[in-house]
Amino acid sequence: MLPAPVSTQDPATATGRPLRWGVVATGTIAARVVADLALLDDAILQAVSSRTEASARAFARRFGFAEVYSDAEDRPGYERLFDDPAVDVVYIATPHAQHHAVAMAALTAGKHVLCEKPLAMNARQAGELADLARDRGLFLMEAVWTRFLPSFCRAAEILRSGEIGSAQWLQADLGFVAPDDPASRIQDPAAGGGALLDLAVYPLTWALGVFGEPSDIVARGALTPEGIDRQNALTLTYASGACAQLLTSIGADSPGEATIAGTEGWLRSAGPLFNPRELVIQAKGGPARTERFEVPGNGFGYELREVTRCLQSGLTDSPYMPPAESVRMMELLDEARRQMGIRYASDAD
Ligand SMILES: NC(=O)c1ccc[n+]([C@@H]2O[C@H](COP(=O)([O-])OP(=O)(O)OC[C@H]3O[C@@H](n4cnc5c(N)ncnc54)[C@H](OP(=O)(O)O)[C@@H]3O)[C@@H](O)[C@H]2O)c1
């Protein structure tokens, strides 16, 4: 997978005709992403849907959406939003377990889709979404925002330049202590809880970006009594001889760093690997240097610019985060879950 080129442009700057956005769900990440969407010169906040009318209205007031939809007796609010001809593209920010059903409904209704990570609960579901988007000629992208951040793209550029020689291994971690609330989506098996589905996409993004396709994956994890992973360790090996060690946890705070060791030096991304603020590079035994990065807003503008750029130019895939890449990531996560003994209800469908 080719990493996106380093962007030097403010993502807020319009690149073409305005797009009319619909947003599904009014939770934590929806608010953070929509705050950045509101900064784009060519984004129109057309409609928001929520399970409850009060929440939809409060969110619409806060960000300035023109229309609100909520659950009715006969159908969910998101289906009513997808019927709205004024909406061009939808951003889906429900918990993981709803991504497949909501995105299938959006594509069936003819809407382009940006869906939160993970794209689905397993590779079969992700493949169904990719097939439907392709058959309908619609845009589909998993919201892996890290891939579009100038810091991540710059790390890829440094590696391509050969400054640290040829990359040999990668170590990446991401952990936080999740509230011990069995009802929260992160602890709930029915919501796809656990560290793997919530966090592993970020270290995996680094591993896929640096080394591409692994030849083997070994996964070990510590499970909760409910059968989700409290933490896990993935070891990826590559035909080239390279190795990657990825750790994610919902029971331990970690620095959230990625370190890449090469034949002529190393590169470390600091603070945190999903939105690196610093790259430290030490090449050929010389002094280490630090490159620092600041993002406008919450940093989601770059992925939103990519969706906008693609739709304005008639692309149905982002070349930097196509649906096939999401399916491949889900296949790796499926295999990791198989090895750790984690099953979700959606696996039986
Ligand atoms: N890209 C990132 O940096 C990032 C960060 C955090 C999370 N995420 C992803 O975003 C997704 C949501 O995470 P979050 O932290 O925002 O969760 P959250 O705070 O629990 O919000 C999820 C929202 O989805 C809706 N919802 C909840 N249960 C639902 C159900 N059973 N059916 C339909 N809708 C439901 C609710 O909105 P309404 O009440 O309005 O319906 C809820 O507020 C997850 O898949 C997560 O992996 C991404």
The ligand as an ORCA input file, in Angstrom:
! r2SCAN-3c Opt
* xyz 0 1
  N     -10.904      7.366     14.553
  C     -10.736      7.467     15.867
  O      -9.807      8.114     16.345
  C     -11.732      6.833     16.772
  C     -11.742      7.173     18.127
  C     -12.724      6.607     18.936
  C     -13.633      5.711     18.407
  N     -13.576      5.376     17.082
  C     -14.539      4.416     16.507
  O     -15.801      5.058     16.457
  C     -16.842      4.158     16.806
  C     -17.678      4.804     17.911
  O     -16.852      5.031     19.041
  P     -17.221      6.112     20.169
  O     -16.068      6.136     21.082
  O     -17.687      7.379     19.546
  O     -18.470      5.384     20.878
  P     -19.605      6.075     21.710
  O     -19.123      7.292     22.397
  O     -20.229      4.976     22.513
  O     -20.651      6.570     20.607
  C     -21.260      5.694     19.709
  C     -22.595      6.276     19.303
  O     -23.220      5.356     18.418
  C     -24.604      5.322     18.681
  N     -24.940      3.964     19.149
  C     -24.638      3.394     20.305
  N     -25.105      2.143     20.373
  C     -25.712      1.928     19.236
  C     -26.433      0.843     18.736
  N     -26.590     -0.291     19.436
  N     -26.959      0.955     17.518
  C     -26.812      2.100     16.805
  N     -26.135      3.187     17.253
  C     -25.606      3.090     18.452
  C     -24.903      6.313     19.781
  O     -25.273      7.523     19.177
  P     -26.838      7.936     19.196
  O     -27.280      7.843     20.614
  O     -26.818      9.271     18.640
  O     -27.573      6.949     18.333
  C     -23.584      6.470     20.462
  O     -23.440      7.728     21.063
  C     -16.158      2.852     17.205
  O     -16.316      1.908     16.151
  C     -14.685      3.202     17.387
  O     -13.815      2.169     16.965
  C     -12.650      5.932     16.275
*
